[in-house]
Amino acid sequence: MADLILRAATLVDGTGADPVRNADVVVRDGRIVSVGPTEPAVTDTCVIDYGDATIMPGLIDCHCHLQFGAYSAHEKVRLVHAGASNEERILTAVANAQKALATGVTTLRDTGGFLTLNMNVRDAFVNGRVAGPRLLVCGAPITTTAGHLNWCGLRADSEDEVVRAVRAMVEAGADFIKVMATGGMMTPGSQAGESQYDLQTLGSLVTDAHRLDRHVAAHVLGADGCRDAIDAGVDTLEHCSWLTPEGVRGQSAMDVSAVDRIDPSHQSVHMTLAAMNRTPFRGLEHLDALASDERERIRQHGANFREMRERGVPHVISSDAGVIDTPFDEFPLSVVSTVIALDTTPVDAIQLVTSAAAQAIGLGELTGAVKPGRQADLLVVEGDVSENICNITRTASVYLGGREVARNRHLHVNAGTA
């Protein structure tokens, strides 16, 4: 098979390095074999020239719920999912994954649905029976009786029960383990600011998951839950909102000493940007057009996360797609919002949803960067995304393992064989 050369005016490789101008990405058998300045094409190569576009890694969304409908109220999301048949849940998951893929999300980590259904979705994607992105799944999240997302079907209260639940999900084929360390907004009565498990129980869960070579993602909203998840050794701190027991977010609730105990060799904070922090960016042409009051509100939302980053905590940006008013075709807007929330650059924001995300979920040697040897999971967007992050929403083409899986049919590109 002929090599594929993708050519564009700008390359952002996902590692945080400076953009490369006038770059070629050479793909062979689904993998990247070379990256560098434009050179004359050799015989028997297919060259696709995207002109003034940007080539970057495919996006990685480490936190979503594929079976959820992203309705405008928590109650409807919960009731529709709880009342759906298994067939309906699977069809929803497939449709949502395909929506994400069309916007450049080539890897998704599903952080909880009904029992083991999403393992079937993952396997259908792998086997080519249905088109979809690379997918990591946990099965059902481990939660308490009456706990957050208990309607996903996996309840465990005692230390023995949570260890048994870990083993059941691993035996069924889970890629990782998800635990609801605190309550959450979507489940009435679960108390978002309160812990669901004590430190000893969480520690036993993590120990057994690690014994079985699975990383642990912990839903943590309340400050006590954040502390316990850190000390229990969970790998990814999902949300990490440092809420008070009353459910109030504020910098005063963040425990700096606990933050300093985060082990950057395997622990990371996953900031999920709420719908209200993406809405202002819909249709925005450039960040300069963002109203000053919106800019300040979003910066305030990111205050704790900026401080944690300054203290050396690895960060990842995720969407929480599927929950209230958070559709699967808007993850690029989360990247735009990140530039404001974390007061950072487009190149840095892109790293947080590509190579940093891949590293956090154990895929760092497979995907997440435009480097030789990596899978050719690529996103091409119109314009220079390193100069204007809003261009990340302007999808030109999406490649998964070197195969084009989505394209803006209104965009003209030059393609030919040397």
Secondary structure by P-SEA (a helix, b strand, c coil): cbbbbbbccccccccccccccbbbbbbcccccccccccccccccbbbbbbccbbbbcccccccccccccccccaaaaaaaaaaccaaaaaaaaaaaaaaaaaacccbbbbccccccaaaaaaaaaaaccccccccccccccccccccccccccbbbccaaaaaaaaaaaaaacccbbbbcccccccccccccccccccaaaaaaaaaaaaaacbbbbbbcccaaaaaaaaaacccccccccccccccccccccccaaaaaacccccbbbbbbbccccccccccccccccccaaaaaaaaaaaaaaaaaaaabbbbbbbbcccccccccccaaaaaaaaaaaacccaaaaaaaacaaaaaaacccccccccccccccccccccccccccccccccccccccccccccccccbbbbbbcc
